[in-house]
Protein backbone atom coordinates (compact mmCIF):
# COMPACT_ATOMS: atom_id res chain seq x y z
CA UNK A 1 0.00 0.00 0.00
CA UNK A 2 1.50 3.33 -1.07
CA UNK A 3 -0.28 5.16 1.76
CA UNK A 4 1.84 3.22 4.26
CA UNK A 5 4.84 5.26 3.08
CA UNK A 6 3.10 8.65 3.26
CA UNK A 7 2.67 10.49 6.56
CA UNK A 8 1.00 13.64 5.13
CA UNK A 9 -1.11 14.02 2.01
CA UNK A 10 -2.58 17.07 0.29
CA UNK A 11 -3.74 15.68 -3.09
CA UNK A 12 -7.50 15.26 -3.36
CA UNK A 13 -9.99 13.87 -5.85
CA UNK A 14 -13.24 15.82 -6.00
CA UNK A 15 -16.35 13.69 -6.05
CA UNK A 16 -20.02 14.09 -5.18
CA UNK A 17 -20.53 13.95 -1.42
CA UNK A 18 -22.97 11.04 -1.77
CA UNK A 19 -20.33 9.05 -3.68
CA UNK A 20 -17.71 9.78 -1.01
CA UNK A 21 -20.16 8.67 1.71
CA UNK A 22 -20.90 5.47 -0.21
CA UNK A 23 -17.20 4.68 -0.62
CA UNK A 24 -16.52 5.47 3.05
CA UNK A 25 -19.30 3.09 4.09
CA UNK A 26 -17.86 0.26 1.96
CA UNK A 27 -21.00 0.07 -0.21
CA UNK A 28 -18.95 0.47 -3.38
CA UNK A 29 -15.32 0.56 -4.50
CA UNK A 30 -15.95 2.16 -7.86
CA UNK A 31 -16.29 5.63 -9.36
CA UNK A 32 -17.18 6.45 -12.96
CA UNK A 33 -15.51 9.51 -14.48
CA UNK A 34 -15.09 11.43 -17.70
CA UNK A 35 -13.31 14.42 -16.21
CA UNK A 36 -14.41 17.93 -15.37
CA UNK A 37 -15.72 20.41 -17.94
CA UNK A 38 -12.32 22.13 -18.04
CA UNK A 39 -10.44 18.86 -18.49
CA UNK A 40 -9.64 16.97 -21.67
CA UNK A 41 -10.81 13.58 -20.47
CA UNK A 42 -10.00 12.05 -17.12
CA UNK A 43 -6.34 11.48 -16.34
CA UNK A 44 -4.93 9.92 -13.19
CA UNK A 45 -2.74 12.54 -11.54
CA UNK A 46 -2.30 10.89 -8.13
CA UNK A 47 -2.71 7.36 -6.88
CA UNK A 48 -3.08 8.29 -3.19
CA UNK A 49 -5.75 10.93 -2.57
CA UNK A 50 -8.16 12.40 -0.07
CA UNK A 51 -11.76 12.10 -1.19
CA UNK A 52 -13.02 15.68 -1.28
CA UNK A 53 -16.85 15.82 -1.08
CA UNK A 54 -18.51 18.21 -3.51
CA UNK A 55 -22.07 19.38 -3.89
CA UNK A 56 -21.72 20.92 -7.34
CA UNK A 57 -24.04 19.17 -9.80
CA UNK A 58 -25.03 16.53 -7.22
CA UNK A 59 -28.69 15.79 -7.92
CA UNK A 60 -30.85 13.08 -6.38
CA UNK A 61 -32.71 12.38 -9.67
CA UNK A 62 -29.41 11.15 -11.18
CA UNK A 63 -28.96 8.42 -8.57
CA UNK A 64 -30.42 5.01 -7.90
CA UNK A 65 -33.39 5.27 -5.50
CA UNK A 66 -31.48 3.81 -2.53
CA UNK A 67 -29.00 6.72 -2.74
CA UNK A 68 -31.26 9.54 -3.96
CA UNK A 69 -32.93 10.02 -0.58
CA UNK A 70 -29.60 10.59 1.20
CA UNK A 71 -28.40 13.52 -0.91
CA UNK A 72 -27.71 16.53 1.29
CA UNK A 73 -27.67 20.06 -0.09
CA UNK A 74 -25.66 22.96 1.27
CA UNK A 75 -26.77 26.51 1.90
CA UNK A 76 -24.92 28.00 -1.09
CA UNK A 77 -26.02 25.19 -3.38
CA UNK A 78 -22.40 24.76 -4.47
CA UNK A 79 -20.09 24.35 -1.50
CA UNK A 80 -20.16 24.62 2.27
CA UNK A 81 -18.01 27.10 4.19
CA UNK A 82 -16.29 24.16 5.87
CA UNK A 83 -15.57 20.78 4.29
CA UNK A 84 -15.39 17.52 6.22
CA UNK A 85 -12.72 15.11 4.99
CA UNK A 86 -13.52 11.60 6.23
CA UNK A 87 -11.42 9.31 4.08
CA UNK A 88 -8.64 8.80 1.60
CA UNK A 89 -8.07 6.19 -1.05
CA UNK A 90 -5.55 4.27 -3.06
CA UNK A 91 -6.67 4.21 -6.68
CA UNK A 92 -5.72 0.63 -7.52
CA UNK A 93 -7.07 0.39 -11.06
CA UNK A 94 -8.03 2.73 -13.87
CA UNK A 95 -10.08 1.01 -16.57
CA UNK A 96 -11.68 2.50 -19.67
CA UNK A 97 -14.72 1.34 -21.59
CA UNK A 98 -17.09 2.53 -24.29
CA UNK A 99 -18.90 -0.81 -24.47
CA UNK A 100 -22.54 -0.32 -23.48
CA UNK A 101 -22.92 -4.01 -22.53
CA UNK A 102 -19.98 -3.77 -20.12
CA UNK A 103 -21.35 -0.53 -18.68
CA UNK A 104 -24.79 -2.12 -18.20
CA UNK A 105 -23.16 -5.06 -16.40
CA UNK A 106 -21.48 -2.59 -13.99
CA UNK A 107 -24.89 -1.28 -12.81
CA UNK A 108 -24.80 -3.12 -9.42
CA UNK A 109 -21.40 -1.63 -8.56
CA UNK A 110 -22.08 2.14 -8.60
CA UNK A 111 -24.61 4.76 -7.45
CA UNK A 112 -25.76 6.31 -10.75
CA UNK A 113 -29.11 5.48 -12.31
CA UNK A 114 -29.48 4.47 -15.96
CA UNK A 115 -30.38 8.02 -17.03
CA UNK A 116 -27.16 9.40 -15.57
CA UNK A 117 -25.15 6.65 -17.25
CA UNK A 118 -26.76 7.52 -20.58
CA UNK A 119 -26.01 11.22 -20.06
CA UNK A 120 -22.36 10.45 -19.25
CA UNK A 121 -21.97 8.26 -22.33
CA UNK A 122 -23.50 10.94 -24.57
CA UNK A 123 -21.36 13.76 -23.11
CA UNK A 124 -18.07 13.88 -25.00
CA UNK A 125 -18.93 10.55 -26.70
CA UNK A 126 -15.46 10.21 -28.21
CA UNK A 127 -14.05 9.77 -24.69
CA UNK A 128 -14.40 6.48 -22.83
CA UNK A 129 -16.04 6.16 -19.45
CA UNK A 130 -13.29 5.72 -16.88
CA UNK A 131 -13.81 3.18 -14.11
CA UNK A 132 -11.75 3.90 -10.98
CA UNK A 133 -11.34 1.22 -8.34
CA UNK A 134 -10.56 2.66 -4.92
CA UNK A 135 -9.34 0.99 -1.75
CA UNK A 136 -10.71 3.39 0.87
CA UNK A 137 -9.44 4.22 4.37
CA UNK A 138 -11.38 6.22 6.97
CA UNK A 139 -9.82 8.72 9.30
CA UNK A 140 -10.34 7.89 12.98
CA UNK A 141 -11.24 11.57 13.43
CA UNK A 142 -12.72 13.45 10.43
CA UNK A 143 -10.86 16.63 9.51
CA UNK A 144 -12.85 19.82 9.03
CA UNK A 145 -11.13 22.28 6.72
CA UNK A 146 -12.20 25.72 5.50
CA UNK A 147 -13.39 25.98 1.92
CA UNK A 148 -10.89 27.71 -0.35
CA UNK A 149 -11.75 29.31 -3.71
CA UNK A 150 -8.99 27.19 -5.30
CA UNK A 151 -11.13 24.11 -4.58
CA UNK A 152 -14.05 25.30 -6.70
CA UNK A 153 -14.91 24.66 -10.32
CA UNK A 154 -15.47 21.62 -12.48
CA UNK A 155 -12.16 19.86 -12.08
CA UNK A 156 -11.24 16.45 -10.73
CA UNK A 157 -8.03 17.23 -8.86
CA UNK A 158 -7.14 19.76 -6.19
CA UNK A 159 -4.33 20.23 -3.72
CA UNK A 160 -5.49 21.03 -0.21
CA UNK A 161 -3.98 24.20 1.26
CA UNK A 162 -2.77 22.17 4.24
CA UNK A 163 -1.77 18.52 4.20
CA UNK A 164 -3.64 16.07 6.41
CA UNK A 165 -1.93 13.31 8.38
CA UNK A 166 -2.47 9.77 7.12
CA UNK A 167 -1.70 8.23 10.50
CA UNK A 168 -4.32 5.99 12.10
CA UNK A 169 -6.31 5.20 8.97
CA UNK A 170 -8.82 2.35 9.14
CA UNK A 171 -9.49 0.25 6.02
CA UNK A 172 -13.15 0.32 5.00
CA UNK A 173 -13.01 -3.37 4.04
CA UNK A 174 -10.71 -6.34 4.38
CA UNK A 175 -8.14 -6.91 1.62
CA UNK A 176 -9.80 -10.18 0.55
CA UNK A 177 -13.23 -8.56 0.16
CA UNK A 178 -11.74 -5.64 -1.78
CA UNK A 179 -9.78 -7.98 -4.07
CA UNK A 180 -12.89 -10.04 -4.80
CA UNK A 181 -15.02 -6.99 -5.69
CA UNK A 182 -12.22 -5.48 -7.77
CA UNK A 183 -11.78 -8.73 -9.69
CA UNK A 184 -15.52 -8.94 -10.41
CA UNK A 185 -15.44 -5.44 -11.92
CA UNK A 186 -12.23 -6.10 -13.88
CA UNK A 187 -13.73 -9.33 -15.28
CA UNK A 188 -16.67 -7.32 -16.64
CA UNK A 189 -14.42 -4.73 -18.30
CA UNK A 190 -12.01 -7.31 -19.69
CA UNK A 191 -14.74 -9.60 -21.08
N, C-alpha and C positions, 0 to 999 in steps of 0.2 A: 504494500500500500504506500503510495507516494506521500500521503498525508502524514505518515509516521515519521517522515524526515523533515517536516515543516512545523515550526513552532508558532509562526505568525502567518496570516494570510490576508491579503487585501483584494484579490481578484474575485469578482462576483458575476454570476450569470443571472440576468433579470428574467423572471418568469411570473406568470399570474400567481397571485397569492394562493388561490385555491389549488393550483398545481403544486406549489411548494408545500402546502399543508398535507396534500395527498402523499407526496414523496416522504415527508417527515413522519407520517403515520404508517409507512410501509405498505400502503395500498397499491402502489405502483412503483416501478423502477424506470419508467420510460417517459420521455418528453418527445414531442414532435415539433420540429422547427423548420422554418424557411428563412429566417433572418428578419431583422427589423427593416422598416421602410427605407432607411438610409444605408442599408447594407446590400452588397451584391452577393446574395445567397448567404447561407449560414456557414461560417468557418470556425473550427475549434481553435480558440486562442489560448485556452488554459485547461489543463486536465483536472486540477484541484481548484474548486471554487466554492464560495459562499453562495447559497441560494437566496437571492434578493427578491422579496415579494413585491410585485407591482399590482396596481389596480387599473392601469391604463388599458382600455379595450376589454377588460374582463367583464363578460356578460353571461348571466345565468342561462339565457336561451341558446347559448352555444355549447352547453355542457350536457352530459347525460343526466337524467333526472335525479339520480342519487347524489350528484355533486351540485346541481343547480341551486338547491335550497340552502346550501351552505356558503354561497358567495356573500361576502361582506363588502359594502361600499364604504368609502371614506368621505369626509366632509367636502373636500375640494373636488371629488369625483375623479381625480388623477393620482394624487399621492398624499399620504399623511405627513404631518409635520415631523413625526418620529417613526422610524422603521424598526421593526423587531426582526432580528436575524436569529433564527432558531436552529439552522442546520447548514452543513456543508456537504459537498459530494466529490467523489472521484468519478469522472466521466470515463467509464471503462471501455465503451464501444461507441463508435459513430458509424451508422449505417445509412445508406441512401437507397431510396426506392421511388419509382414512378408507377410501379405495377399496382393497378387498382385492386387486383385479387389479393395481393400481399397486404395492402393497406386495409382491406376489408377484414382479413384474418387477424389483424392487430387490434380490432375493435375491443376485445375484452381487456386489453393491457393499458388503456389510457382513459382520460376523462372527457374527451371531446365527443359530441354527438355526430351523427352522420352528416348533418348540414354543415357543421364546422369543417369536417374533413373535406367535404366537397368544395367549400369556399377556399380552403388552403390549397387544394390541388389546382383549382382554377386561377389562383393568384400567382403570377409569374410562372405559368405552366411549363416553361422551358427548364425550370429548376426542380430538382427532385425534392421530395419530402425527406428531411433528415430525422432519423430515429436516434436519439441519445439514450444510452443506458447508464444509469447513475447509481452508484453504491453510496447511500446516504448515511450521514452521521449527525446525530443531534447533539447540541450543546447541553451540558448539564444545567447551565443557567443562560437563558436567552439574553442576547445583547441588544439593547435599545440604542439606536444611533440617530442623530438628527438627519433629516433629509437635507441633501445638498443639491443645488441646481445642476451640478455635473451628472447627477444620477438620472435626470429626466430624459425624455425623448424615446423614440422608437429605435432602440439599439439593444443588442443582446448582452454586450459586455460592458462592465464598469469596473473601475478601481475605487474601492472605498477610501475615503480621506484618511482614516486610521485603520491599521491592521487589527485583526481580532485574533486572539490566541486560539490555537487548535488543541490545546491541552484538555484532557478529560472529555473527549468525544465518545459518544455511545453509538455503536452501530444500530441502525434501524432494524436490520434483520441479520440472521446468521449467514455466514459465508455460503453454506450449502444451499440454503433457500434462495439466496441471491443468484448463485451460479445456475440453479435449476431454472429460475424465471428468465434469466438472461439467455440461456441456451434455447428455451422455447421460442423466444422472440427472434433470436438469430436464425433458428431453423426456418421460421416463416419467411424471413427476408432472403435467405439463401436457397429457398426451394425453387 
